[in-house]
Amino acid sequence: MFIVEGKPREAEGIVKIIKESRHDALQVAKDFLEQGLPFVSIIGDDHVYTIEEFSLTIINDPSA
């Protein structure tokens, strides 16, 4: 399970979506960036990832 969190520049309006797969979580993170949310993180595997760090987990483990 992965929690994708998008944060606007203001303190209010944080959006969180839960996804089961890495690929779905990455797609949600990309969607948040396209919507203009400047701060996007993905929480899973006992880590908090930036979108760049998280995409490397998929590249380095193609079975994910």
SEVEXDREN-624782 format. One record per residue (C-alpha): x, z, y. Coordinates in steps of 0.25 Angstrom, whole numbers, plus 2048, in hexadecimal, padded with zeros to 3 digits. Example, Ala and Ser with C-alpha at 12.3 -4.5 7.8 and 13.67 -1.06 7.14 Angstrom:
u/w/v
831/81F/7EE
837/81D/7FC
//
This chain:
u/w/v
800/800/800
805/7FC/80E
800/801/81B
802/7F7/826
802/7FD/834
801/7F5/841
803/7FC/84E
800/7F7/85C
808/7FB/868
7FE/805/86C
7FC/812/864
7EE/80F/860
7EA/804/857
7F3/805/84B
7EE/7FD/83F
7F1/800/830
7ED/7F8/824
7F0/7FB/816
7F4/7F0/80C
7F8/7F0/7FD
802/7E5/7FD
80F/7E3/805
80B/7D5/808
7FD/7D9/80D
804/7E4/816
80E/7DA/81B
802/7D1/81F
7FB/7DC/826
808/7DF/82E
80A/7D1/832
7FB/7D0/837
7FD/7DD/83F
809/7D6/846
801/7CA/849
7F6/7D2/84F
800/7D8/859
803/7E5/853
812/7E8/857
815/7F3/84D
812/7F0/83E
816/7F9/832
814/7F9/823
813/806/81C
816/806/80D
820/809/802
823/816/80A
828/80E/816
824/80A/823
828/7FB/825
828/7F1/830
822/7E4/82D
830/7DE/82C
835/7E9/822
828/7E8/81A
82A/7D9/818
837/7DB/813
831/7E3/807
829/7D7/803
835/7CE/804
83E/7D7/7FC
834/7D9/7F2
82C/7CD/7EF
823/7D4/7E4
81D/7DD/7EF
//
